[in-house]
């Protein structure tokens, strides 16, 4: 995404990849996804780190003179369909309004008890489309009070310079004003990683992230 007002010739592009690695020492079946051969654990699904998706990369600091109202009252949506939230992870810039349509023929009750945003939309079907404005940076976990497996995340970031990686882990953030920034890669299942970068006045800067548990203290 690009911030309005970035002058031509003084903005660069951040591009790269992001991936996740299994814990150190994992080998064989423990390193990938799939099922257990044991009948007792046949319904237990293992994490396939090579197939993780929903990585988000963003500049983790204020940028220029951007303010939450600089882009106007933009509205995006998270749809409830087949008793799931779509998308599962939605990154938005602070100040964004998110709509919550229910396309199912059953009731849902969308709510969050996260520090960055608490709300309860109550029971509803298709008769209304509630809206929630996210005015504080942070992770907001959202659930349905009726259905156990319904969960999504609104990741509220401080500026419009962010991207969701594609299925191959590639990301591009365009029209970034030249300067030095803290760039953060995020995923819900592994610790994030922050790197300092320098964006040129023109052209691309390349950077790659590998996320995992290596930085956590061993007990």
C-alpha positions in Angstrom: 0.0 0.0 0.0 1.2 3.5 -0.7 0.7 6.6 1.5 -1.0 9.5 -0.2 1.3 12.4 -0.8 4.5 10.5 -1.4 6.4 12.5 -4.0 7.6 10.8 -7.2 11.3 10.1 -7.2 11.7 10.0 -3.4 10.0 6.7 -2.8 11.4 3.2 -3.0 10.1 -0.4 -2.9 10.7 -3.0 -0.2 10.6 -6.5 -1.5 11.6 -9.9 -0.2 10.5 -13.2 1.3 9.4 -14.5 4.7 9.3 -18.1 5.9 9.2 -20.1 9.1 11.4 -23.0 10.3 10.4 -25.8 12.7 12.0 -25.9 16.2 15.7 -26.8 16.3 16.3 -30.6 16.4 13.0 -31.5 14.6 13.6 -34.1 12.0 11.6 -36.6 10.0 7.8 -36.5 10.7 8.3 -33.9 13.4 9.6 -31.3 10.9 6.5 -31.3 8.6 2.8 -31.6 8.7 0.5 -34.5 8.3 -1.1 -37.0 10.6 0.1 -39.5 13.2 -0.1 -43.2 12.4 -1.4 -44.0 15.8 -5.2 -44.4 15.9 -5.2 -42.5 19.3 -3.8 -39.3 17.7 -5.1 -39.7 14.1 -7.1 -36.5 14.5 -4.1 -34.4 15.7 -2.8 -32.3 12.9 0.9 -31.3 13.0 2.2 -27.9 11.7 3.8 -28.0 8.3 6.1 -25.0 8.6 6.8 -25.0 4.8 3.1 -24.4 4.2 2.4 -21.7 6.7 0.6 -18.7 5.2 -0.8 -15.3 6.4 2.6 -13.8 7.0 2.4 -10.0 7.3 5.4 -7.6 6.8 5.0 -3.9 7.9 7.0 -0.8 8.9 6.7 -0.8 12.7 6.9 2.9 13.5 5.3 6.2 12.5 6.1 7.2 8.9 6.3 10.9 7.9 3.3 13.0 8.7 0.8 10.1 8.4 -2.1 10.2 10.8 -5.0 7.7 11.3 -7.3 10.0 9.3 -4.9 10.6 6.4 -6.5 8.0 4.1 -10.1 8.9 4.9 -12.6 6.4 6.4 -11.6 3.3 4.5 -13.8 0.2 5.1 -12.8 -3.4 4.5 -14.6 -6.6 5.5 -14.2 -9.9 7.2 -17.0 -12.2 6.0 -18.6 -15.0 8.0 -19.3 -17.9 5.7 -19.6 -21.7 6.3 -18.9 -20.9 10.0 -15.5 -19.4 9.2 -14.1 -15.9 9.0 -12.6 -14.9 5.6 -9.9 -13.8 5.6 -8.4 -15.5 8.7 -5.8 -12.7 9.1 -6.7 -9.1 8.0 -4.0 -6.4 8.4 -5.3 -2.9 8.5 -3.9 0.5 9.1 -4.9 2.2 12.4 -8.2 4.1 11.9 -9.7 1.6 9.5 -13.3 0.5 9.8 -14.0 -3.2 9.3 -17.4 -4.5 8.2 -18.6 -7.9 9.5 -21.2 -9.4 7.1 -22.8 -12.8 7.9 -23.4 -14.8 4.7 -24.6 -17.9 6.6 -28.2 -18.8 7.3 -27.4 -19.3 11.0 -26.7 -16.8 13.8 -23.2 -15.6 14.7 -22.0 -13.5 17.6 -18.7 -11.7 16.7 -16.8 -10.5 19.7 -13.2 -9.6 20.9 -11.7 -9.2 24.4 -8.3 -8.1 23.1 -6.6 -5.1 24.7 -6.3 -3.3 21.4 -10.1 -3.5 20.8 -13.0 -4.9 22.9 -16.4 -5.3 21.3 -19.5 -7.5 21.1 -21.7 -7.4 17.9 -24.4 -9.5 19.4 -26.5 -12.2 17.6 -27.3 -11.5 13.9 -27.8 -13.1 10.5 -28.0 -11.2 7.3 -30.4 -8.4 8.5 -27.5 -6.0 9.2 -23.7 -5.5 8.6 -22.1 -4.2 11.8 -18.9 -2.1 11.6 -16.0 -1.7 14.0 -13.4 1.0 13.8 -9.9 0.0 15.0 -8.2 3.0 16.5 -5.3 1.3 18.4 -2.3 -0.5 17.0 -2.0 -4.2 18.0 -3.3 -7.7 17.5 -7.1 -8.2 17.9 -8.3 -11.8 18.2 -11.9 -12.2 17.1 -14.2 -15.1 17.9 -17.8 -16.2 17.5 -19.6 -16.7 20.8 -21.6 -19.6 19.3 -19.1 -21.7 17.2 -15.9 -23.1 18.7 -13.6 -23.0 15.7 -14.4 -19.5 14.5 -11.4 -17.3 15.0 -9.7 -14.6 13.0 -7.1 -11.8 13.7 -7.2 -8.1 12.8 -3.6 -6.9 12.8 -3.7 -3.2 13.3 -0.5 -1.5 12.0 0.7 2.1 12.5 0.9 3.1 8.8 -0.2 2.1 5.3 3.2 0.5 4.5 2.5 -3.2 4.9 1.9 -6.3 2.8 0.6 -9.9 3.1 3.0 -12.4 1.7 1.8 -14.6 -1.2 1.7 -18.4 -1.2 5.4 -18.6 -1.9 6.3 -16.2 1.0 7.0 -13.2 -1.3 6.0 -9.6 -0.4 6.3 -6.2 -1.9 5.7 -2.8 -0.2 5.7 0.1 -2.8 6.0 3.8 -2.7 7.8 4.0 0.7 9.4 7.4 1.4 13.1 7.2 1.5 14.5 6.7 5.0 15.6 4.4 7.7 12.9 2.2 9.2 12.2 -0.8 11.5 10.6 -3.5 9.3 8.7 -6.3 11.1 7.7 -9.7 9.9 4.8 -11.3 11.7 2.9 -14.6 12.0 0.4 -15.8 14.5 2.2 -19.1 15.3 5.9 -18.0 15.6 7.7 -15.0 17.2 8.0 -12.0 14.9 11.3 -10.5 13.7 12.3 -6.9 13.3 15.2 -5.6 11.1 16.4 -2.1 10.4 16.4 -1.2 6.8 17.3 1.8 4.6 14.8 2.6 1.8 16.4 4.4 -1.2 14.9 7.4 -2.8 14.4 5.3 -6.0 14.6 1.6 -6.7 14.2 -1.5 -4.6 15.7 -2.8 -1.4 15.7 -6.5 -0.8 15.3 -8.2 2.5 14.4 -11.8 3.7 13.0 -13.0 7.0 13.2 -16.5 8.6 11.0 -16.8 11.6 11.2 -19.5 14.3 11.6 -20.3 18.0 15.4 -19.9 18.0 15.3 -16.5 19.8 13.2 -17.7 22.7 14.9 -18.5 26.1 15.3 -22.2 26.8 14.0 -23.3 30.2 
